[in-house]
Amino acid sequence: MSLLELRRYASLAVPGAVLVLVLALRILDPGGVLEEIRLRVFDNYQRLAPRESEISAVRVVDIDDESLSKIGQWPWPRTLVADLIGNLSTAGAVAIGLDIIFPEPDRTSPAQAAKLWPQAEELKALLARLPDHDALLAEVLAATPTITGFVLTQEKGTRAPLRKVNFAHAGIDPAPFIPSFSGAVTSLPELEGAARGNGSINSVSDRDGMLRRVPLVLRLGDRLYASLVTETLRVAQNASTSIIRASGAQAAASFGAETGIDSIKIGEFAVPTDANGQFWVHFAKPHPERIVPAWKVLSGEAGEDIFEGTIVLVGTSAAGLKDLRPSPLDPAMPGIEAHAQAIEQILAGRFIGRPDWANGAELLYVSVLGIVLLLALSRVGAAWSALIGGGAAVLAVLASWQVFRFLGFLVDPVTPVGATVAVYISGTLVKYLAAEREKREVRTAFAQYLSPAMVERLAADPSQLRLGGETREMTFLFSDIRGFTTISEGFKSDPQALTRLINQFLTPMTDRILAHRGTIDKYMGDCVMAFWNAPLDDPEHPVNACRAALTMRTELVALNGRLKQEAERDGRRFVPLVIGIGLNSGKVVVGNMGSDQRFDYSVLGDAVNLASRLEGQSKTYGVDIVVGESTKEAAPGFAYLELDLIAVKGKAEAVRIYALRATESDAAHQALSAAQGEMLAAYRAQRWDAAASALHSLRALAPELGVLWDLYLQRLADYRQFPPGPDWDGVYVARSK
């Protein structure tokens, strides 16, 4: 391979890193910037293709400025509100939702008015004989299909609203996903008690203040409450229960993940929602014919049959009453209009939203697009790469627009476009700089790249500096810092400190490996790969590898002590380092691998891959050192604890894996190992109760292995619900590396 070709492949590193960064930003979305951009794009989709709205079975009675001018300032006497509701019911409304709260007694009621003339005893006696306005309104509410409203707040110590609906759920508990509040502003108890429904009139705006979704269910403490939309639909259907379908339910396609709420069934209507139980509104341009001023209802001028068989929502568009919200189609939309459009959309069965598969599909598309663009940059040059990347970006935008128009799916076009631009610019910039810079000096020293043993061997026999390999029985070690991404985030402002931390970690770990005759193959960030029995012979390579792993554990304790002292000295928060180690032995090919121009001394074989997979499983089983069966058999005498019979990711063949706990087995460990063997025997024989009983005993013997015991308890619960079948051989198939 020529130097030019080497540079071509090296130039892929920067755009490749940029692609990874774009994917990381898409997943983490710090500050919610990308989400806000996506939402703005979705707003434009709605402006380009608003929902086609027809005059439906939904009406809005608007307490508008004209009604306030004709009748008087708000709040109106409750007798007027009672007349309004009574007229709507007489006109044939099947449900009347009030986007209004009556938190205090009517100040125009006789009893309240009497307090204004404390010396007028005769007037007070006369007023006392008159009916109370709130009582009159309660009578009307009791006789009509009306839904009162309340607002949930974060103010504690308030009275909880009266709940009229029963909630059931299918799948996981939806409560943790539902927006939570601490208090409420409610209507008078006698009014809530008289109404057939009681729903929250909260609106949930996004970070930019835009109203895009309407909540269907909210939470006050540990109780769930319906929104005004949900309650109005329920009352209109004479239903009593709403069913929340969350991930894990039969109809919710969550693919095993706890993704939150999928839909809410209100009577006969199954309404898709986002994970938090909020309904995406596809806004339509308002129909003036659907909106009736309140004064016309009170005066009888609303028209004949306009409310017959309809759902009526009563609210306000008056600017002074401050119930205006910006929406994708209207910078000052009345809140009652959002409720009305949501109900109208549900009745029509036309929904929009983010499907469960959207995030995965978007990330997959960006990954494939980025890889294709990387290959294009290295093979066909900048011009063709621009054509390929631009075409893929345009395709992403067109596809996003078309699935919105025809399927109602909100799919992100922003990340593919951003990834294309970022990868293309970074790739072309690197190629330009590489072409302009001078040739670097060829390094003549190899000691800093190779282990000392390898340098000595090459010095003694230079003929080994050629391609080729040999088959050997070897032992491999992979070590990785757990949660390193989280640790790295703490050093965003000081990358040099992160480099020092890595060096502080790798130096003693390397010393322990070399002290036990190991060879460092490579460092991959915070990960170390080492092997034994090459290039120099080591008949006790499994034993030395196990001893190295145990001393690495001991060295880590000392290192954390030093790091804690440094953190306390510098006034920083101390985050202890935790590592996972995987050990495995087997036959592999070891030697110089690569090309005629450049090669590395490395290894190839299934045993290497398995060691890497075992390191990844250390976190799953809650132990720090996981050993393959081949290493355990070749290095007896250590304290091993059997963990599982597992088929690691990427392999069909099952292997028995163990935790390496100490240099030798004592009586306590032997008792633990025997009890673990009994538990595993019961587990693999599908004697779930016996296995569960054994797990409780094991927890008492080794409480520090709580993650392992919890893992098996969860499996027992799963297998009780979904038995593995009579042919099950006890093998667990790992889903992750």
Long-range contacts (C-beta under 8 A, 24 or more apart in sequence): 1-595, 1-596, 1-597, 1-598, 2-597, 3-439, 3-597, 6-597, 6-598, 7-434, 8-378, 9-378, 10-434, 11-377, 11-378, 11-427, 11-430, 11-431, 11-434, 12-374, 12-377, 12-378, 12-427, 14-426, 14-427, 14-429, 14-430, 15-370, 15-373, 15-374, 15-377, 15-423, 15-424, 15-426, 15-427, 15-430, 16-370, 16-374, 18-422, 18-423, 18-426, 18-427, 19-366, 19-367, 19-370, 19-371, 19-374, 19-419, 19-422, 19-423, 21-422, 22-366, 22-370, 22-415, 22-418, 22-419, 22-422, 22-423, 23-363, 23-366, 23-367, 23-370, 23-419, 26-362, 26-363, 26-366, 26-415, 27-363, 32-207, 34-414, 34-415, 36-206, 36-207, 36-208, 37-414, 38-410, 38-412, 38-414, 39-206, 39-208, 39-210, 39-212, 40-208, 41-400, 41-412, 41-413, 41-414, 42-212, 42-328, 42-404, 42-410, 43-210, 43-212, 43-328, 44-328, 45-401, 45-404, 45-405, 45-410, 46-282, 46-283, 46-328, 46-329, 47-328, 47-329, 49-404, 49-405, 50-282, 50-283, 50-284, 50-285, 50-329, 51-282, 51-283, 51-284, 51-341, 51-345, 51-350, 52-284, 53-284, 53-285, 53-286, 53-287, 53-341, 53-344, 54-287, 55-287, 55-289, 55-290, 56-290, 56-344, 56-347, 56-348, 57-309, 57-310, 57-311, 57-347, 58-290, 58-310, 58-311, 58-312, 58-313, 58-340, 58-343, 58-344, 58-347, 59-93, 59-290, 59-291, 59-292, 59-306, 59-307, 59-310, 59-311, 59-312, 59-313, 59-340, 60-290, 60-291, 60-292, 60-312, 60-313, 60-314, 60-315, 60-336, 60-337, 60-340, 61-88, 61-292, 61-293, 61-294, 61-297, 61-312, 61-313, 61-314, 61-315, 62-291, 62-292, 62-293, 62-294, 62-315, 62-316, 62-317, 62-334, 62-336, 63-294, 63-314, 63-315, 63-316, 63-317, 63-318, 63-321, 64-293, 64-294, 64-316, 64-317, 64-318, 65-317, 65-318, 65-319, 65-320, 66-293, 66-295, 67-293, 67-294, 67-295, 67-318, 68-318, 68-320, 70-295, 71-294, 71-295, 71-298, 74-316, 74-318, 74-321, 75-102, 75-106, 77-106, 77-108, 77-133, 78-102, 78-106, 78-108, 78-109, 78-133, 78-134, 78-136, 78-137, 79-108, 79-133, 79-136, 79-137, 80-298, 81-137, 82-133, 82-136, 82-137, 82-139, 82-140, 83-298, 84-294, 84-297, 84-298, 84-314, 85-137, 85-140, 85-141, 85-144, 85-146, 85-314, 86-140, 86-144, 87-297, 87-298, 87-300, 87-302, 88-144, 88-297, 88-307, 88-312, 88-314, 89-140, 89-143, 89-144, 89-145, 89-146, 91-302, 91-305, 91-306, 91-307, 91-308, 92-305, 92-307, 92-308, 92-309, 92-310, 93-145, 93-307, 93-310, 93-311, 93-312, 94-145, 94-236, 94-309, 94-310, 94-311, 95-145, 95-146, 95-147, 95-197, 95-232, 95-233, 95-235, 95-236, 95-311, 95-312, 96-144, 96-145, 96-146, 96-147, 96-312, 96-313, 96-314, 97-146, 97-147, 97-149, 97-197, 97-199, 97-228, 97-229, 97-231, 97-232, 97-311, 97-312, 97-313, 97-314, 97-339, 98-146, 98-147, 98-148, 98-149, 98-228, 98-314, 98-315, 99-149, 99-201, 99-228, 99-313, 99-314, 99-315, 99-316, 99-323, 99-335, 99-336, 99-339, 100-149, 100-314, 100-315, 100-316, 101-148, 101-149, 101-150, 101-151, 101-185, 101-186, 101-187, 101-201, 102-134, 102-137, 102-148, 102-187, 102-188, 102-191, 103-185, 103-186, 103-187, 103-188, 104-188, 105-134, 105-188, 106-132, 106-133, 106-134, 106-137, 108-133, 109-133, 109-134, 134-188, 134-190, 134-191, 135-190, 137-191, 138-190, 138-191, 138-193, 138-194, 139-194, 141-191, 141-194, 141-195, 141-196, 142-194, 142-195, 144-196, 145-196, 145-235, 145-236, 146-195, 146-196, 146-197, 146-235, 147-195, 147-196, 147-197, 147-198, 147-199, 147-228, 147-231, 147-232, 147-235, 148-187, 148-191, 148-192, 148-195, 148-197, 148-198, 148-199, 149-187, 149-198, 149-199, 149-200, 149-201, 149-228, 150-184, 150-185, 150-186, 150-187, 150-192, 150-198, 150-199, 150-200, 150-201, 151-184, 151-185, 151-200, 151-201, 151-202, 152-181, 152-183, 152-184, 152-200, 152-202, 152-218, 152-220, 152-225, 153-181, 153-182, 153-183, 153-184, 153-185, 154-181, 154-182, 154-183, 155-182, 155-183, 156-182, 156-183, 157-183, 158-183, 158-184, 158-185, 158-186, 159-184, 159-186, 159-189, 160-184, 160-186, 160-220, 160-221, 160-223, 161-186, 161-192, 161-198, 161-200, 161-220, 161-225, 162-186, 162-189, 162-192, 162-193, 162-198, 163-198, 163-223, 163-225, 163-226, 164-195, 164-196, 164-197, 164-198, 164-226, 164-231, 165-197, 165-226, 165-230, 165-231, 165-234, 165-240, 165-241, 165-242, 166-240, 166-241, 166-242, 167-217, 167-224, 167-226, 167-241, 167-242, 167-243, 167-244, 168-241, 168-242, 168-243, 168-244, 169-243, 169-244, 169-245, 169-246, 169-249, 170-243, 170-244, 170-245, 170-246, 170-248, 170-249, 170-250, 170-251, 170-252, 171-245, 171-246, 171-247, 171-248, 171-249, 171-252, 171-254, 171-262, 172-246, 172-247, 172-248, 172-258, 173-246, 174-217, 174-244, 174-246, 174-260, 174-261, 174-277, 175-219, 175-222, 175-224, 177-246, 177-260, 177-261, 177-275, 177-276, 177-277, 178-217, 178-218, 178-219, 178-224, 178-261, 178-276, 178-277, 179-204, 179-215, 179-218, 179-219, 179-276, 179-277, 180-218, 180-219, 180-220, 180-221, 181-218, 181-219, 181-220, 182-220, 182-221, 183-220, 184-220, 196-235, 197-226, 197-231, 197-232, 197-234, 197-235, 198-226, 198-231, 199-225, 199-226, 199-227, 199-228, 199-229, 199-230, 199-231, 199-232, 200-225, 200-226, 200-227, 200-228, 201-227, 201-228, 201-335, 201-339, 202-227, 203-325, 203-335, 203-338, 204-278, 205-325, 209-326, 210-326, 210-327, 210-328, 211-281, 211-325, 211-326, 211-327, 211-333, 211-338, 212-280, 212-281, 212-327, 212-328, 213-274, 213-278, 213-279, 213-280, 213-281, 214-278, 214-279, 214-281, 214-338, 214-339, 214-342, 215-276, 215-277, 215-278, 215-279, 216-264, 216-266, 216-271, 216-273, 216-277, 216-278, 216-279, 217-242, 217-244, 217-261, 217-264, 217-277, 218-277, 228-313, 228-339, 229-279, 229-339, 229-342, 229-343, 229-346, 230-264, 230-266, 232-311, 232-313, 232-339, 232-343, 233-266, 233-267, 233-269, 233-311, 233-343, 233-346, 234-266, 234-267, 236-267, 236-311, 237-266, 237-267, 237-268, 239-266, 239-267, 242-266, 244-277, 245-270, 252-356, 253-356, 253-357, 254-356, 255-356, 259-356, 262-356, 266-346, 269-346, 269-347, 269-349, 271-346, 271-351, 272-351, 272-353, 273-353, 274-353, 274-354, 279-342, 279-346, 280-351, 280-352, 280-353, 280-354, 280-410, 281-327, 281-338, 281-341, 281-342, 281-345, 282-345, 282-350, 282-351, 282-352, 282-408, 283-327, 283-328, 283-329, 283-330, 283-341, 284-329, 284-341, 284-344, 285-329, 286-330, 286-337, 290-340, 311-343, 311-347, 313-339, 313-340, 313-343, 315-339, 350-408, 351-408, 352-404, 352-408, 352-409, 352-410, 353-408, 353-409, 353-410, 354-409, 354-410, 354-411, 355-409, 358-409, 358-410, 358-411, 358-412, 361-411, 362-411, 362-412, 362-415, 362-416, 365-396, 365-416, 366-415, 366-416, 366-419, 369-396, 369-416, 369-419, 369-420, 370-419, 370-423, 373-420, 373-423, 373-424, 373-427, 374-423, 374-427, 377-423, 377-424, 377-427, 377-428, 377-431, 382-424, 382-428, 382-431, 385-424, 385-427, 385-428, 386-424, 389-420, 389-421, 389-423, 389-424, 390-420, 392-416, 392-420, 393-417, 393-420, 393-421, 450-601, 451-514, 451-519, 451-520, 451-535, 452-514, 453-519, 453-535, 453-536, 454-519, 454-535, 454-601, 457-535, 457-536, 464-592, 465-592, 466-592, 467-591, 467-592, 467-593, 467-594, 467-595, 467-596, 467-599, 468-591, 468-592, 469-589, 469-590, 469-591, 469-592, 469-593, 469-604, 470-589, 470-590, 470-591, 471-587, 471-588, 471-589, 471-590, 472-533, 472-534, 472-587, 472-588, 472-589, 472-590, 473-533, 473-541, 473-585, 473-586, 473-587, 474-531, 474-532, 474-533, 474-534, 474-541, 474-585, 474-586, 474-587, 474-588, 474-590, 474-603, 474-607, 475-531, 475-532, 475-533, 475-541, 475-542, 475-544, 475-545, 475-583, 475-584, 475-585, 475-631, 475-634, 476-529, 476-530, 476-531, 476-532, 476-545, 476-583, 476-584, 476-585, 476-603, 476-607, 476-608, 476-611, 477-513, 477-518, 477-528, 477-529, 477-530, 477-531, 477-532, 477-545, 477-548, 477-549, 477-581, 477-582, 477-583, 477-611, 478-527, 478-528, 478-529, 478-581, 478-582, 478-611, 478-612, 478-614, 478-615, 479-509, 479-527, 479-528, 479-530, 479-549, 479-552, 479-579, 479-580, 479-581, 479-582, 479-615, 480-526, 480-527, 480-528, 480-579, 480-580, 480-615, 480-616, 481-505, 481-526, 481-527, 481-577, 481-578, 481-579, 482-578, 482-579, 482-580, 482-619, 483-578, 484-525, 484-526, 486-575, 487-575, 487-577, 490-573, 490-575, 501-563, 502-526, 504-559, 504-562, 504-563, 505-559, 505-577, 508-555, 508-558, 508-559, 509-552, 509-555, 509-556, 511-555, 512-548, 512-551, 512-552, 512-555, 513-548, 513-552, 515-548, 515-551, 516-544, 516-545, 516-547, 516-548, 516-551, 517-541, 517-544, 518-544, 518-545, 518-548, 521-602, 521-603, 522-602, 529-612, 531-590, 531-603, 531-608, 534-590, 534-603, 535-590, 535-601, 541-585, 542-585, 542-630, 542-631, 542-634, 542-635, 543-634, 543-635, 545-583, 545-585, 545-631, 545-635, 546-583, 546-627, 546-631, 546-635, 546-638, 546-660, 547-663, 549-581, 549-583, 549-625, 549-660, 550-625, 550-660, 550-662, 550-663, 552-579, 552-581, 553-579, 553-581, 553-624, 553-625, 578-624, 579-624, 580-615, 580-616, 580-618, 580-619, 580-624, 580-625, 580-626, 581-615, 581-618, 581-624, 581-625, 581-626, 582-611, 582-612, 582-613, 582-614, 582-615, 582-616, 582-617, 582-618, 582-625, 582-626, 582-627, 583-611, 583-614, 583-625, 583-626, 583-627, 583-628, 583-631, 583-660, 584-608, 584-610, 584-611, 584-614, 584-627, 584-628, 584-630, 584-631, 585-628, 585-630, 585-631, 585-634, 586-610, 586-628, 586-630, 606-651, 609-650, 609-651, 610-648, 610-651, 610-655, 612-737, 613-648, 613-649, 613-650, 613-651, 613-734, 613-737, 614-648, 614-657, 616-648, 616-736, 616-737, 617-646, 617-648, 617-657, 617-734, 620-711, 620-734, 620-736, 621-659, 621-707, 621-708, 621-711, 622-705, 622-706, 622-707, 622-708, 622-711, 623-659, 623-661, 623-705, 623-708, 625-659, 625-660, 625-661, 626-657, 626-658, 626-659, 626-660, 627-657, 627-658, 627-659, 627-660, 628-655, 628-657, 628-658, 629-655, 629-656, 629-657, 629-658, 632-658, 637-664, 637-665, 638-662, 638-663, 638-664, 638-665, 639-663, 639-664, 639-665, 639-666, 639-669, 640-665, 640-673, 641-669, 641-672, 641-673, 641-676, 642-673, 642-676, 642-677, 642-680, 643-708, 644-680, 644-732, 645-684, 645-729, 645-730, 645-731, 645-732, 646-731, 646-732, 646-733, 646-734, 647-731, 647-732, 647-733, 647-734, 648-734, 648-737, 649-734, 649-735, 649-736, 649-737, 650-737, 654-729, 654-731, 659-708, 668-701, 671-701, 672-698, 672-701, 672-702, 675-701, 679-712, 680-730, 683-712, 683-715, 683-716, 683-730, 684-729, 684-730, 686-719, 686-723, 686-724, 686-728, 688-716, 688-719, 688-720, 691-716, 692-716
